[in-house]
Amino acid sequence: MTAVPAPRWPGVLAAVLGLLTAAGLISGIVLATSGLFELATWVAWATTGVSAAAVLLGLGALIGRLGRGWAAIGVLLGVIANPLLLVHGLGWIGRLGA
């Protein structure tokens, strides 16, 4: 009897959501610098939700060993490109030099 390989789709989906998080962050920055602040705010909130989904699904895939490499990429992108964490992180770095 041969062993059935574990599905990789949870990890791949986490990576895709992580990439969508990064794309949303870039879109929000472009919209904000273009003066479309209301639309940029909506994009930031949507990006935060996608980021949370990427991190949660990625952590689940890592724990379940379901596409672990892809899951790690999803978690990393989901954390780094999260607009709320980015604002707080950059504010903290800015206060270090003050």
C-alpha positions, 0 to 999 in steps of 0.5 A: 500500500502506498502512502497518500501525499498530503495536500499542498493547497492550504499552503499555496492558498496562504501564499496567494493570499500573502501576495494579494496582501502585498498587492493591496498594500502597494495599491493603497499606497499608490491611491493615498499618494494620488489623493484618493484617501477614502478609497485608500482607506477601504483598500487598507481595511480589505488588505488587513482582512486578507493579511489575517486570512493569509497568516491564519491559513498559513499557520494552520498549514504549517502546523498540519504540514500541508505545503509548509514552504508555501505556508511560510511565504504566506505567513511572512508576506501576511505579517510584513505587508499588513497595513496596521503592523506596518504603520505601528512598526514604522512609527516605532522605528521613527521614535527610535531616532527622536 
